Amino acid sequence: MRIAYIAAGAGGMYCGSCIHDNALAAALQRQGHEVALLPTYTPLKTDEENVSDSHQFYGAINVFLQQKSGLFRHTPKLFDRLLDGRALLGWISRLGAATDPKELGDLTLEVLRGEAGAQHKELDKLVHWLKSIYRPEVVVITNSLLLGLVHQIKEALGVPVVVCVQGEDLFIDQLQEPGRQRVEAELRHRANDADLFIAPSRYYAQHMAQKLAQDPSRFEVVPLGIKLTGHGEHQPVAEADPLTFGYLARICPEKGLHRLIEAFTTLASAESGSTLRLRVAGYLGPLDRDYWDEQQRRIEGAGLSERVDFLGEIDRSTKLDFLSSIDVLSVPTVYEEPKGLFALEAMASGVPVVLPDHGSFPEILAETGGGVLYEPGSAASLVTALGSLVENRAERLALGHRGRSAVHSLRNADVMAQKTAAVLTSLVESTKET
């Protein structure tokens, strides 16, 4: 099958969606499918071998300039290509990390308007390449914020277009009014153009069906899978050695690091927790530095600075080392997480997880048995869940073993690719019949 997969770069940080899209495209290629992974906005940044195509569409600089001035909606192709250079986009993406997503409502709306929006020239370039050069049998778009592309792609190519949903509701909910209402209205309108939606969990399929005003039958669920290379068997800590909690996610309020630090300080202050440690890894953007400073002050105030390590953003090799150095991973998200990539990565290395009982987490743990759920928003429940694994080494090891076995057999990238290919093949065949 010949697949065009349109993905959205996340600027200068490792992004769960980028890692997912790249892993899926690579697995599909290994299984014999021809896949062009096409980056939009910025180049994809992934901690694995990058299989994205050399073409760059909807480059962030061109998109921004066309939003601000009609002059840039008519510039020559050579000028646009210069602005789409990967080195330049990589540099500018570091500056873009300081842009508050609350202020992006107007630009988001224009991209959603597709052929009627300010960036229609970018859409024309993409459609021309797809129709004249690549000629896919099916087009997959990484998230619903790019629904504005669907109508013109279908009109020009006559092939089905599938739209994935991967957590974009968190961005939408942060938009300022009246931009948020306008974006949501355009999303509901444009959602009718898609042939099918793919969600990473049953929870998120139901959630986005409601948000996009779509019949749930239009959503297929393909559970998240990860690349397993390097995820070795976890070496359990000796009973007499310090036990280490881990956090692996973006450093921001939404991911709930403050909740983990609060629980850690409670447990570490108790006599039985005198040797507990905490390791924190993840991207820290300019807008969240005050938040991180606040967490550091909390750690210092509790006298625990020497027992907390902050690694910042880490590459794949360092991530695998990080996972082998912790005994329990917890990312106590404030919002309802649709994916949970970090949970799968931890369990793949035999590390049990402690997660809130919402979003995709109940589904993941019901399938894998690799962790413990606690009552969302309850500090006491999180402390109890973490404390139970501190005190019960046998249970901790059993959870780690079950989780690793399940992820390696059920949640690897090849299984994800097989399920995705089955969905796409069925759609292509049914479209040909009609």
Buried (B, 14 or more C-beta within 10 A) or exposed (E): BBBBBBBBBBBBBBBBBBBBBBBBBBBBBEBEBEBBBBBBBBBBBBBBEBBBBEBBBBBBBBBBBBBEEEEBBEBEEEEBEEBBBBEBBBEBBBEBBEBEBEEBBBBBBBBBBBBEBBBBBBBEBBBEBBBEEBEBBBBBBBBBBBBBBBBBBBEBBEBBBBBBBBBBBBBBEBBEEEBBEBBBEBBBBBBEBBBBBBBBBBBBBBBBBEBBEBEEEBBBBBBBBBBBEBBEEBEBBEEEEEBBBBBBBBBBEBBBBBBBBBBBBBBBEEEEBEEBBBBBBBBBBEBBEEBBEEBEEBBEEBEBEEBBBBBEBBEBEBBBEBBBBBBBBBBBBBBBBBBBBBBBBBBBBBBBBBBBBBBBBBBBBEBBBBBBBBBBEBBEBBBBBBBBBBEEBEEBBBBBBBBBBBBBEBBBBBBBBBBBBEBBBEBBEEBEEE
